[in-house]
Structures are given as C-alpha cells and as structure tokens.
Amino acid sequence: MSTETLQLNSEHQRRRNQLKLLAIFAVAGVPVILAMLMYFGSFAIPTGKTNKGELIAPALSLAAFGLQPTSDGLYKETQGKWLLIQTGSGECDVVCQDMAHTARQVNILMAREQGRVARVFMTPDEQTFRSVLAEDYPELQYLPIDHKVQAALPRIINSEANSTWQLWISDPLGNVILHYDTSHSGYDLKDDLKKLLKLSNIG
C-alpha cells in the first residue's frame, strides 16, 4: 500500500473520529442549551396560573358547606359526580339567576362529559329556589345550608366576595377546589371544568 493511500485512510479516519466527537457533544449539549434557554429566556415555560377561578388550597371539604360524610368518608350528595355548587341567600335576583343559567350552559357545553357533572343550589330558604328556579331548572338539585355557614364560606378561603351569590367546583370525593364570583365569566368556569374532566379519571 502506497504512502499516499495510507495518508488518505488516516485522514478519513481522523474525520470520522471528529464527527463522532461532535455528535457526542451535540447529544450532551442540547439539554444544557435548552435548560439555559428555559432558565434565562423563559423558553417553553408556561407563565402564570392555568386556572381561571380562585384555587382553594388546601381544598375545602363539603363538610364546610354543612354536608355530612358517610361512613366511608364520601358524600352521598355528590352521587360520584363533579359538582357545580351555587350558594347564596336572600332574593334570587338577576345575579343569582344569571349564575344558575351560566352553570347549566357550562354543564351542557361539556358535551359527552356532561353526565359526569351535577348542579346543586344551596340556600337557607328553599322557597327562594322553588319560586324562581325549580321550574326552569328541573335537573338543579336543592340542598339546604345554614345562613351562618353560607355567609362564612368566602371568609374561610380569604376571598373578598363581591356578591352574596357564589359558585364552587367540587370533585366526586367531596373536595371543593375552585371558587367563582361575579368577577368571573362563564368562559372561566367552562375552561376550568373542561380541564378537570380531561385530567381526572374519577367521576
């Protein structure tokens, strides 16, 4: 074999080794580069919270609403479903009626998942429900709540409620995890509930 051939083979081998070395550095370096971009440039990092409603942490139990758990620690009122709970007292005014309508429309918008959700109306005065909502909302379940318990709920979660009427989301295990008042839109409620149903296998 000639000297020239040996030199060509040697050069070819050297280039192959260089390419292998570059490949090794690339594999090791890409994660480092991405980490730097994420840390210094907020690249690919979600900013801000993803929930639209007020997150309740730690979650309230339905016992805070005056409901009593069964021997297994669950609540028969949930019927194994996610709950949209409306609370308030006094006259079911325009705010109250709009909130009930919003909850129903959001429930319907869950499409195939709407059967996983139930709606509950809790007020100290059952007549408020019977006279205004019962006929138009046959699937809306009424549950009584003590006036003092109802009034204390926003304070328990340190919320400055802007209305006596509030909406809450409870999971099928009886954990109340999100709160809404009139500052939130129906789209906020819809987006949160849709995410919860998508991420959860319960209910």
Secondary structure, 3 states (H helix, E strand, C coil): CCHHHHHHHHHHHHHHHHHHHHHHHHHHHHHHHHHHHHHHHCCCCCCCCCCCCEEEEEEEEHHHHCCCCCCCCCCHHHCCCEEEEEECCCCCCHHHHHHHHHHHHHHHHCHHHHHHEEEEEEECCHHHHHHHCCCCCCCCEEEECCHHHHHHHHHHCCCCCCCCCEEEEECCCCEEEEEECCCCCHHHHHHHHHHHHHHCCCC
